[in-house]
Amino acid sequence: MNIGVDIGGTNIRAGVEKEGVITQQNHLLLQQKDNLDATLSQLTGLLRPLIHQEVRGIGIGVPSVVDTSAGVVYNVMNIPSWEEVALRDILQDEFHIPVAINNDVNCFTLGEHRYGQMQPFQSIIGLSIGTGIGSGIITNNQLYVGHNCGAGEIGMLPYRDSILEDYASNRFFERELGMDAFLTHNLALNGEQRAIEAWRDFGLHLAAAIKTLLYTYDPEAIVIGGSLAKASDFFRPAMMEAMQDFAYPQTIKRLHIQMSQNENIALLGAVALLDDLPKISVADHIV
């Protein structure tokens, strides 16, 4: 058994994994985000009831750049007090079990590859679309994070008059319609034509992001997750249509694109981080 943790800027979820299934979960709404001690106390308080003798380690996904070897997180999105936090050491000192940390989208991608729909493939991209847009990269069955754990930050790439994140995430709906993607999805479900057209336009922009990933990494498969993936019925047709002008048609024919189905896949991906830790004893991890 292991514990997987998904830290967001607003919520934190933690669950116990047993044989590839999350069997128990706790979650909280993060308070006092400008107070480091308060936020860490909330996190340890969330984890403590899940810790028992059979739990071997804790894997954590964080929306930030991570020094994966040192277990330090930097400038965590929407948590102002987490500018530089030695999170691994803090939690290992508290619970005396190994801790592994990585970027949250990397955890989503790793979860799909180890436990989800991407298991048949050796080379994949995990694309998460929500408040922002980011991607995780697995090539030859190995997670690629880059020198600073910053690989896959596709949202920061220049696009049109701004960056991709302004067109292929929730920001697009806030800018174009003055409402978030959740409300736009509900309006589309009720037949509101303006909302339906907005989702179609969103699909065109998402296709541009995917084509960039294809030119760069040429994966076998792409899995799309995040809160906006729930509206795939409204954006996928336009997205697929816009990809037909890709310079290498055979790439599109051979590409597999799927929507994530498991709401706990990021927790499972965080757990999978522990599989890649050196096979040494807890005593060797904890000084």
Secondary structure in CASP SS format (residue, H / E / C, confidence):
PFRMAT SS
TARGET T0000
AUTHOR 0000-0000-0000
METHOD secondary structure of the structure
MODEL  1
M C 1.00
N E 1.00
I E 1.00
G E 1.00
V E 1.00
D E 1.00
I E 1.00
G C 1.00
G C 1.00
T C 1.00
N E 1.00
I E 1.00
R E 1.00
A E 1.00
G E 1.00
V E 1.00
E E 1.00
K E 1.00
E C 1.00
G C 1.00
V E 1.00
I E 1.00
T E 1.00
Q E 1.00
Q E 1.00
N E 1.00
H E 1.00
L E 1.00
L E 1.00
L C 1.00
Q C 1.00
Q C 1.00
K C 1.00
D C 1.00
N C 1.00
L H 1.00
D H 1.00
A H 1.00
T H 1.00
L H 1.00
S H 1.00
Q H 1.00
L H 1.00
T H 1.00
G H 1.00
L H 1.00
L H 1.00
R H 1.00
P H 1.00
L H 1.00
I C 1.00
H C 1.00
Q C 1.00
E C 1.00
V C 1.00
R C 1.00
G C 1.00
I E 1.00
G E 1.00
I E 1.00
G E 1.00
V E 1.00
P C 1.00
S C 1.00
V E 1.00
V E 1.00
D E 1.00
T C 1.00
S C 1.00
A C 1.00
G C 1.00
V E 1.00
V E 1.00
Y E 1.00
N C 1.00
V C 1.00
M C 1.00
N C 1.00
I C 1.00
P C 1.00
S C 1.00
W C 1.00
E C 1.00
E E 1.00
V E 1.00
A C 1.00
L H 1.00
R H 1.00
D H 1.00
I H 1.00
L H 1.00
Q H 1.00
D H 1.00
E H 1.00
F H 1.00
H C 1.00
I C 1.00
P C 1.00
V E 1.00
A E 1.00
I E 1.00
N E 1.00
N E 1.00
D H 1.00
V H 1.00
N H 1.00
C H 1.00
F H 1.00
T H 1.00
L H 1.00
G H 1.00
E H 1.00
H H 1.00
R H 1.00
Y H 1.00
G C 1.00
Q C 1.00
M C 1.00
Q C 1.00
P C 1.00
F C 1.00
Q C 1.00
S C 1.00
I E 1.00
I E 1.00
G E 1.00
L E 1.00
S E 1.00
I E 1.00
G C 1.00
T C 1.00
G C 1.00
I E 1.00
G E 1.00
S E 1.00
G E 1.00
I E 1.00
I E 1.00
T E 1.00
N C 1.00
N C 1.00
Q E 1.00
L E 1.00
Y E 1.00
V C 1.00
G C 1.00
H C 1.00
N C 1.00
C C 1.00
G C 1.00
A C 1.00
G C 1.00
E C 1.00
I H 1.00
G H 1.00
M H 1.00
L C 1.00
P E 1.00
Y E 1.00
R C 1.00
D C 1.00
S E 1.00
I E 1.00
L H 1.00
E H 1.00
D H 1.00
Y C 1.00
A C 1.00
S C 1.00
N H 1.00
R H 1.00
F H 1.00
F H 1.00
E H 1.00
R H 1.00
E H 1.00
L H 1.00
G C 1.00
M C 1.00
D C 1.00
A H 1.00
F H 1.00
L H 1.00
T H 1.00
H H 1.00
N H 1.00
L H 1.00
A H 1.00
L H 1.00
N C 1.00
G C 1.00
E C 1.00
Q H 1.00
R H 1.00
A H 1.00
I H 1.00
E H 1.00
A H 1.00
W H 1.00
R H 1.00
D H 1.00
F H 1.00
G H 1.00
L H 1.00
H H 1.00
L H 1.00
A H 1.00
A H 1.00
A H 1.00
I H 1.00
K H 1.00
T H 1.00
L H 1.00
L H 1.00
Y H 1.00
T H 1.00
Y H 1.00
D C 1.00
P C 1.00
E C 1.00
A E 1.00
I E 1.00
V E 1.00
I E 1.00
G E 1.00
G C 1.00
S H 1.00
L H 1.00
A H 1.00
K H 1.00
A H 1.00
S H 1.00
D H 1.00
F H 1.00
F H 1.00
R H 1.00
P H 1.00
A H 1.00
M H 1.00
M H 1.00
E H 1.00
A H 1.00
M H 1.00
Q H 1.00
D H 1.00
F C 1.00
A C 1.00
Y C 1.00
P H 1.00
Q H 1.00
T H 1.00
I H 1.00
K H 1.00
R H 1.00
L C 1.00
H E 1.00
I E 1.00
Q E 1.00
M E 1.00
S C 1.00
Q C 1.00
N C 1.00
E C 1.00
N C 1.00
I H 1.00
A H 1.00
L H 1.00
L H 1.00
G H 1.00
A H 1.00
V H 1.00
A H 1.00
L H 1.00
L H 1.00
D H 1.00
D H 1.00
L C 1.00
P C 1.00
K C 1.00
I C 1.00
S C 1.00
V H 1.00
A H 1.00
D H 1.00
H H 1.00
I C 1.00
V C 1.00
END
